[in-house]
Amino acid sequence: MEGWAWAATGSVEKSLESLNCQVCRGVAKNCSLMSCPFYREAVKQALESLRSREVLFGPTPPTVLVGEWGYPRVYTGTALLLSTDMDPRILESPKSWLNLSLDELLNMRLSLLLGRTRVHVDLARSPAKIIDVVQGSSASQRPVDLELKISSGRLSFVPGFGVRHSPYGPAGRVEYLKLVDNPAIPRQVDRIISDPYTPTVEAVEKLTYSGIDEYYLTRLLSSGLLGRRIDRKLVPTEWSITAIDDMLGKTVLRRVKRFRVIEEFRLYTFSAHFNTAYVMLTPTPWMFELLEGWVRSMKVYSDYELTWSRSNYAENTGGAYYACRLPILNYLDRLRAQAGAIVFFEVDKGWIPLGVWRFREIVRVALEKNPTKFGSLSEALGFLEGRLKLGLKKYLATSHLIPFLHKQISLV
């Protein structure tokens, strides 16, 4: 994985995404038993579980996390659900998270106890016992029960917030990890991960064609189960998320570029969890821009591409860029149509850092709504002007594609 563009972090991710929690006042490391009611409950559950028995037993949704700190020697492990009041299936099902409140989401994710160990990423090719269990659980399509023992005195009470992955609760050095029941691995997944010769991109394309979604694919890639066996490695989860979004997007784009261009401007919108997406489709060949506006900082960030997908990483908006692009391309593919797309994505003050999934899912749901249609770019922008909390001017000042479209129109 050395040199992969997905290992980079966008400027928004660095400066804003992980610094926006209203409970801990913007610094995730300040989360504590005293300040966060959700985390306090998670810690209470962890301590009670550890006091009552030496070896913990429970389901993993499955949740697998591979860190990036210290690469190529990284922390990796799987998470066990502490609460008995939750359905473990929903903990790794972001497509259903828009129906939950932020409080419910935070409480749910912080109920995961992460058992982890530090290993070299190359261990994916010849896994020792703990990594073998991590890979087995990550390949499962449904929750699987685990036995987990945390090393004495090695439990961390700092919650795991990332800029792309969803958070988890207490974490500790795993001493013992065992699968209690058999993972439910679909035949097509088992065939691919057992094949030592299929390259990663080809494996992703085949599994997508057979109905495996991006969240399952991310888990498989992160745990080192995809690609030619000689090349397999554990892949940091945050890199895997964006890698899958990018690979799938490029595959779909090759088809979309063969379709006819739409005939009018279309605007789709949806709001959830203090995030609002306005997706504008333009009657042009494929082009794409993400305009990510943060109400708290009063700033707008942009990344874009013309005609073909980017060859370099989206340095400003990071993983959000690829997460927004994928559902738009999937939508155009289903329509058998081609269009340009400009996403105005506004993050309001109430958001807390729960991961990049919300870009993907909010845009996906927006595209399921009936669009408002316009005969011109000016009409579409006029419709947006009174709806953007940061005001249209901030977006226009940052955008690259809107001036480009204005120029193209003036030349006609």
C-alpha positions as CSV (number, residue, x, y, z in Angstrom):
1,M,0.0,0.0,0.0
2,E,3.0,2.3,0.2
3,G,2.4,5.3,-2.2
4,W,-1.3,4.8,-2.6
5,A,-3.0,8.2,-3.0
6,W,-5.8,7.1,-0.7
7,A,-3.3,7.3,2.2
8,A,-3.4,11.1,2.0
9,T,-5.7,13.3,4.1
10,G,-7.7,16.2,2.7
11,S,-7.3,19.6,4.2
12,V,-11.0,19.6,5.4
13,E,-10.4,16.2,7.1
14,K,-7.4,17.6,8.9
15,S,-8.9,20.9,10.0
16,L,-12.6,20.3,10.5
17,E,-13.9,16.8,10.2
18,S,-12.5,15.4,13.4
19,L,-12.8,18.7,15.3
20,N,-16.5,19.3,15.4
21,C,-18.0,17.5,18.4
22,Q,-20.3,19.6,20.6
23,V,-19.8,17.3,23.6
24,C,-15.9,17.4,23.8
25,R,-15.6,20.9,22.4
26,G,-13.9,20.0,19.2
27,V,-11.0,17.8,20.4
28,A,-11.8,14.1,20.3
29,K,-9.1,13.1,22.7
30,N,-10.9,15.2,25.4
31,C,-13.8,12.7,25.4
32,S,-14.0,11.4,28.9
33,L,-16.3,9.8,31.5
34,M,-17.2,13.2,32.9
35,S,-18.1,15.0,29.7
36,C,-19.8,12.6,27.3
37,P,-23.0,10.7,28.5
38,F,-22.8,8.2,25.7
39,Y,-19.2,7.4,26.3
40,R,-19.7,7.2,30.1
41,E,-22.3,4.4,29.5
42,A,-20.0,2.6,27.1
43,V,-17.1,2.7,29.6
44,K,-19.5,1.5,32.4
45,Q,-20.5,-1.5,30.3
46,A,-16.9,-2.3,29.5
47,L,-15.8,-2.2,33.1
48,E,-18.8,-4.3,34.3
49,S,-18.0,-6.9,31.6
50,L,-14.3,-7.1,32.4
51,R,-15.1,-7.4,36.2
52,S,-17.7,-10.1,35.8
53,R,-15.6,-12.4,33.6
54,E,-12.1,-12.8,32.3
55,V,-13.1,-13.7,28.7
56,L,-15.7,-11.6,27.1
57,F,-18.3,-13.2,24.8
58,G,-20.5,-11.5,22.3
59,P,-21.1,-10.6,18.6
60,T,-19.0,-8.6,16.2
61,P,-21.3,-6.9,13.7
62,P,-18.7,-7.6,12.1
63,T,-16.5,-4.6,12.8
64,V,-12.8,-4.6,11.7
65,L,-10.4,-1.8,12.1
66,V,-6.9,-1.4,10.8
67,G,-5.1,1.8,11.9
68,E,-2.6,3.8,9.9
69,W,-0.3,5.0,12.7
70,G,3.2,3.5,12.4
71,Y,2.6,1.9,9.0
72,P,3.7,-0.7,8.0
73,R,3.4,-1.9,11.7
74,V,-0.2,-1.0,12.5
75,Y,-2.8,-1.7,15.2
76,T,-5.6,-4.0,13.9
77,G,-8.4,-5.9,15.5
78,T,-12.1,-6.6,15.7
79,A,-14.8,-5.0,17.9
80,L,-17.3,-6.8,20.2
81,L,-20.7,-5.3,21.0
82,L,-21.0,-4.7,24.7
83,S,-24.7,-3.9,24.8
84,T,-27.3,-6.6,24.8
85,D,-30.0,-4.1,23.9
86,M,-28.9,-3.5,20.3
87,D,-29.2,-5.5,17.1
88,P,-25.6,-6.0,16.0
89,R,-26.5,-6.0,12.3
90,I,-27.3,-2.3,12.3
91,L,-23.8,-1.3,13.7
92,E,-22.2,-1.9,10.3
93,S,-25.2,-0.9,8.1
94,P,-24.7,2.8,7.2
95,K,-27.5,2.7,4.7
96,S,-29.9,2.5,7.7
97,W,-28.2,5.1,9.8
98,L,-30.0,8.1,8.4
99,N,-33.1,6.9,10.1
100,L,-31.4,7.2,13.5
101,S,-30.7,10.3,15.6
102,L,-27.1,11.4,16.1
103,D,-27.5,10.5,19.8
104,E,-28.6,7.0,18.9
105,L,-25.7,6.7,16.4
106,L,-23.1,7.8,18.9
107,N,-24.4,5.6,21.7
108,M,-24.5,2.7,19.3
109,R,-21.0,3.0,18.0
110,L,-19.4,3.7,21.4
111,S,-20.8,0.4,22.6
112,L,-18.2,-1.4,20.6
113,L,-15.1,-2.7,22.5
114,L,-12.1,-2.9,20.2
115,G,-9.6,-5.7,20.8
116,R,-6.5,-4.9,18.9
117,T,-2.9,-6.0,18.4
118,R,0.0,-4.5,16.5
119,V,1.3,-6.4,13.5
120,H,3.1,-5.9,10.2
121,V,0.7,-5.4,7.3
122,D,2.4,-8.3,5.4
123,L,1.0,-10.7,8.0
124,A,-2.2,-10.8,5.9
125,R,-0.5,-13.3,3.6
126,S,0.2,-15.8,6.3
127,P,-2.0,-14.8,9.3
128,A,-1.2,-15.8,12.8
129,K,-4.1,-16.8,15.1
130,I,-5.5,-13.4,16.0
131,I,-5.3,-12.0,12.4
132,D,-6.8,-15.2,11.1
133,V,-9.8,-14.5,13.4
134,V,-9.9,-10.9,12.2
135,Q,-10.0,-12.0,8.6
136,G,-12.6,-14.7,9.3
137,S,-15.0,-12.3,11.0
138,S,-14.5,-9.6,8.4
139,A,-15.5,-12.1,5.6
140,S,-18.8,-12.9,7.3
141,Q,-21.9,-11.4,5.9
142,R,-23.7,-11.4,9.2
143,P,-22.7,-10.9,12.9
144,V,-20.5,-13.7,14.3
145,D,-19.9,-14.5,18.0
146,L,-16.4,-14.1,19.5
147,E,-14.5,-14.8,22.6
148,L,-12.2,-11.9,23.6
149,K,-9.7,-11.4,26.4
150,I,-8.1,-8.0,26.9
151,S,-4.6,-7.9,28.5
152,S,-4.7,-6.8,32.2
153,G,-4.5,-3.1,32.6
154,R,-4.3,-2.4,28.9
155,L,-7.8,-0.9,28.3
156,S,-7.8,2.5,26.8
157,F,-10.7,4.9,27.6
158,V,-10.1,7.3,24.7
159,P,-12.7,6.7,22.0
160,G,-11.7,6.0,18.5
161,F,-12.7,8.9,16.2
162,G,-11.4,9.0,12.6
163,V,-12.0,11.4,9.7
164,R,-13.5,8.6,7.5
165,H,-14.3,5.6,9.7
166,S,-17.1,5.5,12.2
167,P,-16.1,5.8,15.9
168,Y,-15.8,3.0,18.4
169,G,-15.6,2.8,22.2
170,P,-13.0,1.5,24.7
171,A,-10.1,-0.4,23.2
172,G,-7.5,-2.8,24.6
173,R,-4.5,-5.0,23.7
174,V,-6.0,-8.3,22.8
175,E,-4.5,-11.4,24.5
176,Y,-6.9,-14.0,23.2
177,L,-9.4,-14.0,20.3
178,K,-11.5,-16.8,19.0
179,L,-14.4,-17.3,16.6
180,V,-17.2,-19.1,18.5
181,D,-19.4,-19.9,15.4
182,N,-18.8,-20.2,11.7
183,P,-18.7,-17.0,9.6
184,A,-21.4,-16.8,7.0
185,I,-19.3,-16.3,3.9
186,P,-21.2,-16.0,0.5
187,R,-20.0,-18.4,-2.1
188,Q,-18.9,-15.7,-4.5
189,V,-16.9,-14.0,-1.7
190,D,-15.3,-17.3,-0.7
191,R,-14.3,-18.0,-4.3
192,I,-12.6,-14.6,-4.7
193,I,-10.7,-14.6,-1.4
194,S,-9.6,-18.2,-2.0
195,D,-8.2,-17.3,-5.5
196,P,-4.5,-16.4,-5.2
197,Y,-4.3,-14.8,-8.6
198,T,-7.2,-12.3,-9.0
199,P,-5.9,-8.7,-8.8
200,T,-7.7,-6.3,-6.4
201,V,-9.5,-4.2,-9.0
202,E,-10.8,-7.2,-10.8
203,A,-11.9,-8.8,-7.5
204,V,-13.8,-5.6,-6.5
205,E,-15.5,-5.5,-9.9
206,K,-16.6,-9.2,-9.8
207,L,-17.9,-8.9,-6.2
208,T,-19.8,-5.7,-7.0
209,Y,-21.4,-7.4,-10.0
210,S,-22.5,-10.3,-7.7
211,G,-24.3,-7.8,-5.4
212,I,-21.6,-7.1,-2.7
213,D,-21.8,-3.5,-1.5
214,E,-19.0,-1.0,-0.8
215,Y,-19.1,-1.5,3.0
216,Y,-18.5,-5.2,2.7
217,L,-15.8,-4.6,0.1
218,T,-14.1,-2.1,2.4
219,R,-13.9,-4.7,5.2
220,L,-12.5,-7.4,2.8
221,L,-9.8,-5.0,1.5
222,S,-8.9,-3.7,4.9
223,S,-8.4,-7.1,6.3
224,G,-6.1,-8.2,3.5
225,L,-8.4,-10.6,1.7
226,L,-8.4,-9.1,-1.8
227,G,-5.8,-9.1,-4.5
228,R,-3.1,-11.6,-5.6
229,R,-2.1,-13.5,-2.6
230,I,1.6,-12.6,-3.0
231,D,0.6,-8.9,-2.8
232,R,-2.0,-9.0,0.0
233,K,-1.6,-6.7,3.0
234,L,-3.7,-5.3,5.8
235,V,-4.9,-1.9,4.6
236,P,-5.7,0.9,7.0
237,T,-9.5,1.3,7.2
238,E,-9.5,4.9,6.3
239,W,-7.5,4.2,3.1
240,S,-9.7,1.2,2.3
241,I,-12.9,3.3,2.4
242,T,-11.7,5.8,-0.2
243,A,-9.9,3.1,-2.3
244,I,-13.2,1.2,-2.7
245,D,-15.1,4.4,-3.5
246,D,-12.5,5.4,-6.1
247,M,-12.2,1.9,-7.7
248,L,-16.0,1.5,-8.0
249,G,-16.4,5.0,-9.3
250,K,-13.8,4.6,-12.1
251,T,-15.4,1.3,-13.1
252,V,-18.9,2.8,-13.4
253,L,-17.6,6.0,-15.2
254,R,-16.3,3.9,-18.1
255,R,-19.9,2.9,-18.8
256,V,-21.5,6.2,-18.0
257,K,-19.4,8.0,-20.6
258,R,-21.0,5.9,-23.4
259,F,-24.5,7.2,-22.6
260,R,-26.4,10.1,-24.0
261,V,-26.2,13.5,-22.2
262,I,-29.4,14.7,-20.3
263,E,-31.2,17.7,-21.8
264,E,-31.8,20.0,-18.8
265,F,-30.4,21.0,-15.4
266,R,-31.7,19.0,-12.5
267,L,-31.4,19.7,-8.8
268,Y,-31.9,17.0,-6.1
269,T,-31.7,17.7,-2.4
270,F,-31.8,15.9,1.0
271,S,-30.9,16.8,4.6
272,A,-30.0,14.6,7.5
273,H,-27.9,14.9,10.7
274,F,-27.1,18.6,10.2
275,N,-25.8,17.9,6.6
276,T,-27.5,19.0,3.4
277,A,-26.7,17.9,-0.1
278,Y,-27.8,19.8,-3.2
279,V,-26.9,17.7,-6.2
280,M,-27.0,19.6,-9.5
281,L,-26.8,17.5,-12.7
282,T,-25.8,19.5,-15.8
283,P,-26.6,18.7,-19.5
284,T,-22.9,18.2,-20.3
285,P,-20.5,15.3,-20.7
286,W,-19.2,14.0,-17.4
287,M,-17.5,16.4,-15.0
288,F,-17.7,16.6,-11.3
289,E,-17.1,19.0,-8.5
290,L,-17.7,18.8,-4.7
291,L,-18.2,22.1,-3.0
292,E,-18.0,21.3,0.8
293,G,-19.2,24.2,2.9
294,W,-18.8,24.3,6.7
295,V,-21.2,26.7,8.5
296,R,-19.1,26.7,11.7
297,S,-15.9,28.0,9.9
298,M,-17.8,29.9,7.1
299,K,-15.5,28.2,4.6
300,V,-16.1,26.3,1.3
301,Y,-13.6,23.7,-0.1
302,S,-13.5,22.4,-3.6
303,D,-12.1,19.5,-5.7
304,Y,-13.1,18.7,-9.2
305,E,-12.5,16.7,-12.4
306,L,-13.1,17.2,-16.1
307,T,-14.1,14.4,-18.5
308,W,-12.1,11.6,-16.8
309,S,-11.6,10.7,-13.2
310,R,-8.9,12.4,-11.2
311,S,-5.3,11.0,-11.5
312,N,-4.2,12.7,-8.2
313,Y,-5.8,12.7,-4.8
314,A,-8.6,15.2,-3.9
315,E,-6.4,17.2,-1.6
316,N,-9.0,19.6,-0.2
317,T,-12.1,17.5,0.4
318,G,-10.4,14.2,0.8
319,G,-12.5,11.0,1.2
320,A,-15.8,13.1,1.0
321,Y,-15.0,13.7,-2.7
322,Y,-15.0,10.0,-3.7
323,A,-17.9,9.2,-1.3
324,C,-20.1,11.8,-3.1
325,R,-19.0,10.9,-6.6
326,L,-19.9,7.1,-6.4
327,P,-23.7,7.3,-5.8
328,I,-24.0,9.9,-8.6
329,L,-22.2,7.6,-11.0
330,N,-24.3,4.7,-9.9
331,Y,-27.5,6.8,-10.4
332,L,-26.5,7.8,-13.9
333,D,-25.6,4.2,-14.7
334,R,-29.1,3.1,-13.7
335,L,-30.6,5.9,-15.8
336,R,-28.3,5.0,-18.7
337,A,-27.6,8.7,-19.0
338,Q,-24.6,11.0,-18.8
339,A,-24.4,14.3,-17.1
340,G,-22.0,16.6,-15.2
341,A,-22.5,16.9,-11.5
342,I,-21.9,19.7,-9.0
343,V,-22.5,18.9,-5.3
344,F,-23.1,21.7,-2.8
345,F,-22.7,19.9,0.5
346,E,-23.3,22.0,3.6
347,V,-22.3,20.8,7.1
348,D,-24.1,22.7,9.8
349,K,-23.0,23.3,13.4
350,G,-24.7,20.3,15.0
351,W,-22.6,17.7,13.2
352,I,-20.3,15.4,15.2
353,P,-17.5,13.3,13.6
354,L,-19.2,9.9,12.8
355,G,-17.5,9.2,9.4
356,V,-17.5,9.8,5.7
357,W,-20.4,7.4,5.1
358,R,-22.9,10.3,5.5
359,F,-21.7,11.9,2.3
360,R,-22.3,8.7,0.4
361,E,-25.7,8.0,1.9
362,I,-27.1,11.6,1.9
363,V,-26.3,12.0,-1.8
364,R,-27.7,8.6,-2.5
365,V,-31.0,9.4,-0.9
366,A,-31.1,12.9,-2.5
367,L,-31.0,11.2,-5.9
368,E,-34.0,9.0,-5.0
369,K,-36.1,12.2,-4.7
370,N,-37.9,13.9,-7.6
371,P,-35.6,16.6,-9.1
372,T,-36.5,20.2,-9.8
373,K,-35.7,20.9,-13.5
374,F,-34.3,24.1,-15.0
375,G,-33.7,25.4,-18.5
376,S,-30.5,27.2,-17.6
377,L,-27.6,27.3,-15.2
378,S,-28.7,30.8,-14.0
379,E,-32.1,29.5,-13.1
380,A,-30.7,26.6,-11.1
381,L,-28.3,28.8,-9.2
382,G,-31.0,31.3,-8.6
383,F,-33.1,28.6,-7.0
384,L,-30.1,27.7,-4.7
385,E,-29.3,31.2,-3.7
386,G,-31.8,31.5,-0.9
387,R,-31.3,28.0,0.4
388,L,-27.6,27.8,1.1
389,K,-26.7,28.9,4.6
390,L,-23.3,30.2,3.6
391,G,-24.8,32.1,0.7
392,L,-24.3,31.3,-3.0
393,K,-21.4,33.8,-3.4
394,K,-19.0,31.8,-1.2
395,Y,-19.6,28.7,-3.3
396,L,-19.2,30.6,-6.6
397,A,-15.9,32.1,-5.3
398,T,-14.5,28.6,-4.7
399,S,-16.0,26.7,-7.6
400,H,-14.0,25.8,-10.7
401,L,-16.8,24.2,-12.8
402,I,-19.4,26.9,-12.5
403,P,-17.2,29.6,-14.1
404,F,-16.2,26.9,-16.7
405,L,-19.9,26.3,-17.5
406,H,-20.6,30.0,-17.7
407,K,-17.7,30.4,-20.2
408,Q,-18.9,27.4,-22.3
409,I,-22.4,28.8,-22.4
410,S,-21.1,32.3,-23.5
411,L,-19.3,30.6,-26.4
412,V,-22.4,28.9,-27.7
